[in-house]
Amino acid sequence: MPKYSAGTDDAADLDRMFRALADSTRRAMVSRLTHGPASVSQLAEPFDVALPTVVQHLRMLEDAQIVSSEKVGRVRTYQLVPDALVPANAWIVAHRRPQERQLDRLGNQLTGGPS
C-alpha cells in the first residue's frame, strides 16, 4: 500500500498517531485515560487479552506520543499527554470537505453566528 508522506517529521508523527488510533482496543484505552491515569492492569481489565498484548498496545500509544507512563516500584501508570491529539484534529479539520465548510458558513449565517 502506498504511503503518503510530505517528507516531514510532522507527517511521520501523524502517520504514527493515526496508526495507533486505528485499533479499537487502543482507542478504548485512550477513552479510559480521559478519566485520569491508570495502571497497566486497570487498563487491561475490560479486555480478554494477555497482559503482554496490552503492553504492546500501550507501547504503540506511547510511541505515537498520545500517552506517557511513569513507573513507581513495580507499577507502571499511564496518562494522556496533554493536547496530544491536537495535530490529528487540526489535520482532520483542514481536510474537511468543502461542502461541509459551506454548510457550516450557511448555518452560522442563519443563526447569526460567526461567518
ABEGO torsion letter per residue (X at the ends): XBBBBAGBAAAAAAAAAAAAAABAAAAAAAAAAAAEBBBAAAAAAABBBBAAAAAAAAAAAAAAGABBBBBBEABBBBBBBBGAAAAAAAAAAAABBAAAAAAAAAAAAAAGBBX
